[in-house]
């Protein structure tokens, strides 16, 4: 119990790492787990696990997220007289320097990403007064700790009409300061299920792990290879919505046995090369209020387990399978961007 809540959600670990904790299960990734990851390095070979950040292309995967844009920075700030342009001398008349400087307008969760705990919360009666409020991991509150953007303009198509959202708690900087380095464990769902659209519950996951002799220990970071990122690359920034939403495996967030296993396993983070780690159930016609993202609710909201989405895992998964391995050193710090609810990441696996 803490000052922020009197009731914790069922099957949650609120308070387990202290009343003010903002790192969740990443607390289990300590010096010992880093050394376990380092011990998996046998060859020194590295794999980048990021898609190019302008993939998948378009907004068919999520209409609220858009590809990154690069624009030239302007000398003297946004109202300056000139832009930095390739080949233009902008320092002083006698200088020989050729300077380029640009600005990225980036949806932080468009491509390869980490979710922070401020990404998904839930309506929950944390006060015990019979009224549900908007709450996030460990009882942090919407509006007080996770503050929405202010509408500063009438044109809602303007990127800057909604300004200065801020997660003063649970922002992605907490994971950045930790470093997100430890032992990764690969489960190759694609090798067993191909690209068939398949919900992976507890039983199916255990069959794959048993077949490939995968062992997961407390504090490990679980990586799920589904082949979805390969399909995105094949579509070359022009994705087919039908394929995006009807292809490849994902976890079944409605399987209670799977959720209990995630709780009991001590897994520190779950990563996948698909869109949301889970296959999102269709909730539109159901009369009972439930999470649209049940795995996100279980991991981010209840148990402080970071989720990584749209990672590129194929080359690593193939190498590990060819060498009879499934463990590696994973180094995956997000951008140290205070207050952000997610971040692009260029994870590195070292084998």
LUMLUM-873105 format. One record per residue (C-alpha): residue number from 1; residue in three letters; x, z, y negated. Coordinates in steps of 0.02 Angstrom, whole numbers, plus 50000, padded with zeros to 5 digits. Layout:
BEGIN
- num:residuo:X:Z:Y
- NUM:ALA:X:Z:Y
...
//
This chain:
BEGIN
- num:residuo:X:Z:Y
- 1:UNK:50000:50000:50000
- 2:UNK:50060:49963:49824
- 3:UNK:49997:49974:49646
- 4:UNK:49935:49794:49661
- 5:UNK:49827:49814:49817
- 6:UNK:49733:49942:49919
- 7:UNK:49689:49824:50062
- 8:UNK:49805:49698:50144
- 9:UNK:49739:49545:50236
- 10:UNK:49720:49558:50424
- 11:UNK:49877:49505:50519
- 12:UNK:49984:49508:50362
- 13:UNK:50150:49592:50327
- 14:UNK:50117:49645:50148
- 15:UNK:50229:49790:50103
- 16:UNK:50342:49770:50256
- 17:UNK:50490:49725:50147
- 18:UNK:50441:49840:50004
- 19:UNK:50298:49846:49879
- 20:UNK:50382:49725:49758
- 21:UNK:50454:49604:49884
- 22:UNK:50455:49419:49837
- 23:UNK:50562:49347:49977
- 24:UNK:50456:49382:50130
- 25:UNK:50530:49335:50297
- 26:UNK:50683:49262:50212
- 27:UNK:50740:49444:50204
- 28:UNK:50777:49423:50390
- 29:UNK:50903:49287:50349
- 30:UNK:51044:49407:50312
- 31:UNK:51233:49399:50332
- 32:UNK:51215:49412:50521
- 33:UNK:51098:49261:50526
- 34:UNK:51216:49160:50417
- 35:UNK:51357:49198:50539
- 36:UNK:51244:49145:50683
- 37:UNK:51216:48981:50593
- 38:UNK:51401:48958:50561
- 39:UNK:51435:48991:50746
- 40:UNK:51331:48837:50787
- 41:UNK:51454:48725:50694
- 42:UNK:51559:48638:50827
- 43:UNK:51602:48468:50751
- 44:UNK:51585:48489:50562
- 45:UNK:51467:48340:50557
- 46:UNK:51337:48346:50417
- 47:UNK:51160:48275:50406
- 48:UNK:51063:48261:50244
- 49:UNK:50883:48304:50281
- 50:UNK:50804:48235:50123
- 51:UNK:50703:48079:50094
- 52:UNK:50742:47983:49936
- 53:UNK:50638:48078:49809
- 54:UNK:50538:47923:49760
- 55:UNK:50463:47917:49936
- 56:UNK:50326:47909:50000
- 57:UNK:50279:47800:49851
- 58:UNK:50115:47793:49757
- 59:UNK:49992:47937:49767
- 60:UNK:49896:47898:49927
- 61:UNK:49966:48052:50015
- 62:UNK:49912:48169:49875
- 63:UNK:49823:48101:49720
- 64:UNK:49885:48244:49611
- 65:UNK:50068:48206:49645
- 66:UNK:50157:48053:49578
- 67:UNK:50328:47972:49599
- 68:UNK:50471:48030:49489
- 69:UNK:50507:47940:49326
- 70:UNK:50674:47925:49240
- 71:UNK:50678:47900:49052
- 72:UNK:50824:47896:48933
- 73:UNK:50863:48053:48836
- 74:UNK:50860:48031:48647
- 75:UNK:51003:48077:48535
- 76:UNK:50951:48225:48430
- 77:UNK:50810:48273:48546
- 78:UNK:50642:48190:48577
- 79:UNK:50623:48140:48395
- 80:UNK:50800:48073:48379
- 81:UNK:50833:47897:48314
- 82:UNK:50916:47822:48467
- 83:UNK:50910:47828:48657
- 84:UNK:51059:47844:48771
- 85:UNK:51072:47670:48843
- 86:UNK:51197:47605:48969
- 87:UNK:51342:47522:48877
- 88:UNK:51298:47589:48703
- 89:UNK:51425:47692:48608
- 90:UNK:51329:47842:48542
- 91:UNK:51460:47976:48510
- 92:UNK:51545:47916:48352
- 93:UNK:51602:47749:48283
- 94:UNK:51784:47770:48335
- 95:UNK:51750:47832:48511
- 96:UNK:51774:47730:48668
- 97:UNK:51655:47833:48776
- 98:UNK:51507:47747:48856
- 99:UNK:51374:47880:48885
- 100:UNK:51214:47884:48988
- 101:UNK:51094:48030:48988
- 102:UNK:50921:48035:49063
- 103:UNK:50769:48143:49093
- 104:UNK:50672:48159:49255
- 105:UNK:50484:48184:49255
- 106:UNK:50463:48252:49429
- 107:UNK:50320:48320:49533
- 108:UNK:50413:48460:49619
- 109:UNK:50319:48437:49783
- 110:UNK:50306:48248:49790
- 111:UNK:50440:48219:49922
- 112:UNK:50560:48329:50022
- 113:UNK:50517:48504:49962
- 114:UNK:50504:48691:49983
- 115:UNK:50340:48783:49950
- 116:UNK:50356:48949:49860
- 117:UNK:50236:49093:49893
- 118:UNK:50153:49052:49726
- 119:UNK:50097:48884:49797
- 120:UNK:49948:48947:49900
- 121:UNK:49852:49110:49883
- 122:UNK:49675:49158:49930
- 123:UNK:49516:49240:49871
- 124:UNK:49532:49414:49946
- 125:UNK:49467:49587:49904
- 126:UNK:49635:49673:49883
- 127:UNK:49559:49812:49776
- 128:UNK:49432:49862:49907
- 129:UNK:49293:49856:49778
- 130:UNK:49190:49726:49869
- 131:UNK:49238:49584:49752
- 132:UNK:49365:49453:49804
- 133:UNK:49496:49403:49677
- 134:UNK:49632:49270:49674
- 135:UNK:49781:49349:49761
- 136:UNK:49949:49289:49823
- 137:UNK:50079:49359:49943
- 138:UNK:50108:49547:49931
- 139:UNK:49961:49567:49812
- 140:UNK:50028:49471:49663
- 141:UNK:49885:49409:49556
- 142:UNK:49828:49247:49480
- 143:UNK:49829:49250:49289
- 144:UNK:49934:49409:49284
- 145:UNK:50082:49350:49391
- 146:UNK:50045:49167:49428
- 147:UNK:49986:49098:49261
- 148:UNK:49895:48931:49246
- 149:UNK:49940:48800:49118
- 150:UNK:49857:48804:48948
- 151:UNK:49759:48651:48898
- 152:UNK:49840:48596:48736
- 153:UNK:49760:48425:48722
- 154:UNK:49596:48336:48753
- 155:UNK:49674:48190:48846
- 156:UNK:49685:48254:49025
- 157:UNK:49778:48096:49078
- 158:UNK:49923:48153:48968
- 159:UNK:50057:48234:49077
- 160:UNK:50086:48364:48943
- 161:UNK:49904:48405:48905
- 162:UNK:49920:48557:49020
- 163:UNK:50073:48651:48967
- 164:UNK:50184:48793:49024
- 165:UNK:50118:48856:49192
- 166:UNK:50225:49000:49251
- 167:UNK:50245:49100:49410
- 168:UNK:50319:49259:49338
- 169:UNK:50318:49324:49517
- 170:UNK:50345:49230:49681
- 171:UNK:50424:49077:49596
- 172:UNK:50544:48965:49690
- 173:UNK:50693:49047:49605
- 174:UNK:50679:49191:49730
- 175:UNK:50722:49073:49872
- 176:UNK:50856:48987:49767
- 177:UNK:50945:49153:49733
- 178:UNK:50938:49194:49919
- 179:UNK:51021:49028:49961
- 180:UNK:50912:48978:50109
- 181:UNK:51061:48967:50226
- 182:UNK:51056:49021:50407
- 183:UNK:51021:48957:50582
- 184:UNK:50903:48811:50604
- 185:UNK:50815:48776:50769
- 186:UNK:50745:48603:50808
- 187:UNK:50586:48570:50907
- 188:UNK:50570:48384:50940
- 189:UNK:50383:48353:50950
- 190:UNK:50408:48166:50927
- 191:UNK:50510:48154:51088
- 192:UNK:50359:48218:51186
- 193:UNK:50208:48154:51087
- 194:UNK:50271:48001:50994
- 195:UNK:50166:47956:50842
- 196:UNK:49998:48001:50917
- 197:UNK:49892:48106:50799
- 198:UNK:49897:48271:50893
- 199:UNK:49862:48449:50842
- 200:UNK:49999:48560:50911
- 201:UNK:49934:48731:50958
- 202:UNK:50024:48872:51045
- 203:UNK:50012:48800:51221
- 204:UNK:50074:48628:51170
- 205:UNK:50216:48701:51069
- 206:UNK:50271:48813:51212
- 207:UNK:50271:48665:51332
- 208:UNK:50389:48568:51220
- 209:UNK:50501:48718:51189
- 210:UNK:50508:48759:51375
- 211:UNK:50545:48579:51423
- 212:UNK:50688:48568:51298
- 213:UNK:50750:48747:51328
- 214:UNK:50725:48795:51146
- 215:UNK:50745:48979:51107
- 216:UNK:50690:49048:50939
- 217:UNK:50745:49218:50876
- 218:UNK:50693:49326:50730
- 219:UNK:50763:49259:50566
- 220:UNK:50784:49080:50628
- 221:UNK:50716:48933:50528
- 222:UNK:50605:48822:50636
- 223:UNK:50614:48633:50609
- 224:UNK:50481:48518:50682
- 225:UNK:50523:48334:50707
- 226:UNK:50363:48228:50713
- 227:UNK:50425:48055:50660
- 228:UNK:50312:48053:50507
- 229:UNK:50457:48032:50385
- 230:UNK:50516:47877:50480
- 231:UNK:50346:47799:50456
- 232:UNK:50355:47836:50269
- 233:UNK:50524:47751:50257
- 234:UNK:50459:47600:50354
- 235:UNK:50318:47577:50228
- 236:UNK:50449:47564:50089
- 237:UNK:50356:47651:49947
- 238:UNK:50193:47559:49983
- 239:UNK:50108:47678:50104
- 240:UNK:49954:47637:50206
- 241:UNK:49827:47778:50180
- 242:UNK:49755:47752:50353
- 243:UNK:49924:47781:50435
- 244:UNK:49967:47925:50320
- 245:UNK:49815:48025:50372
- 246:UNK:49797:47974:50553
- 247:UNK:49973:47972:50626
- 248:UNK:50095:48096:50704
- 249:UNK:50085:48276:50758
- 250:UNK:50065:48435:50657
- 251:UNK:50032:48617:50692
- 252:UNK:49855:48676:50725
- 253:UNK:49826:48810:50594
- 254:UNK:49659:48855:50675
- 255:UNK:49740:48909:50838
- 256:UNK:49743:49099:50835
- 257:UNK:49871:49106:50975
- 258:UNK:49989:48998:50874
- 259:UNK:49966:49105:50718
- 260:UNK:49999:49262:50818
- 261:UNK:50156:49185:50891
- 262:UNK:50217:49143:50715
- 263:UNK:50189:49325:50668
- 264:UNK:50273:49395:50824
- 265:UNK:50419:49274:50829
- 266:UNK:50497:49333:50666
- 267:UNK:50525:49153:50613
- 268:UNK:50592:49153:50434
- 269:UNK:50532:48980:50380
- 270:UNK:50444:48830:50456
- 271:UNK:50497:48654:50411
- 272:UNK:50425:48485:50462
- 273:UNK:50451:48302:50421
- 274:UNK:50263:48280:50398
- 275:UNK:50152:48306:50247
- 276:UNK:50097:48487:50264
- 277:UNK:50175:48556:50425
- 278:UNK:49995:48578:50486
- 279:UNK:49860:48447:50515
- 280:UNK:49732:48487:50381
- 281:UNK:49558:48517:50454
- 282:UNK:49404:48437:50378
- 283:UNK:49311:48578:50291
- 284:UNK:49194:48481:50178
- 285:UNK:49033:48503:50278
- 286:UNK:49062:48678:50350
- 287:UNK:48946:48813:50283
- 288:UNK:49072:48955:50313
- 289:UNK:49207:48981:50183
- 290:UNK:49377:48966:50264
- 291:UNK:49549:48910:50206
- 292:UNK:49569:48722:50197
- 293:UNK:49752:48754:50236
- 294:UNK:49744:48890:50369
- 295:UNK:49929:48882:50416
- 296:UNK:49978:48890:50232
- 297:UNK:49865:49042:50212
- 298:UNK:49943:49126:50363
- 299:UNK:50122:49088:50314
- 300:UNK:50130:49087:50124
- 301:UNK:49988:49206:50080
- 302:UNK:49989:49331:50223
- 303:UNK:50165:49335:50293
- 304:UNK:50287:49271:50164
- 305:UNK:50352:49127:50270
- 306:UNK:50415:48979:50168
- 307:UNK:50358:48805:50219
- 308:UNK:50464:48648:50200
- 309:UNK:50376:48480:50199
- 310:UNK:50425:48296:50210
- 311:UNK:50603:48332:50266
- 312:UNK:50697:48193:50354
- 313:UNK:50741:48259:50527
- 314:UNK:50759:48104:50637
- 315:UNK:50947:48076:50636
- 316:UNK:50979:48261:50664
- 317:UNK:50848:48275:50802
- 318:UNK:50919:48123:50893
- 319:UNK:51097:48188:50881
- 320:UNK:51049:48360:50944
- 321:UNK:50952:48285:51091
- 322:UNK:51097:48171:51137
- 323:UNK:51214:48321:51139
- 324:UNK:51098:48441:51230
- 325:UNK:51081:48555:51079
- 326:UNK:50942:48619:50967
- 327:UNK:51029:48743:50849
- 328:UNK:51130:48710:50692
- 329:UNK:51184:48782:50524
- 330:UNK:51050:48747:50394
- 331:UNK:51090:48755:50208
- 332:UNK:50938:48718:50100
- 333:UNK:50930:48804:49930
- 334:UNK:50794:48739:49814
- 335:UNK:50820:48706:49629
- 336:UNK:50844:48866:49532
- 337:UNK:50694:48829:49421
- 338:UNK:50614:48993:49367
- 339:UNK:50426:48998:49376
- 340:UNK:50404:48841:49482
- 341:UNK:50287:48847:49632
- 342:UNK:50389:48722:49732
- 343:UNK:50550:48624:49725
- 344:UNK:50635:48468:49787
- 345:UNK:50777:48504:49906
- 346:UNK:50920:48409:49987
- 347:UNK:50945:48512:50146
- 348:UNK:51107:48496:50242
- 349:UNK:51121:48526:50428
- 350:UNK:51295:48554:50497
- 351:UNK:51328:48538:50682
//
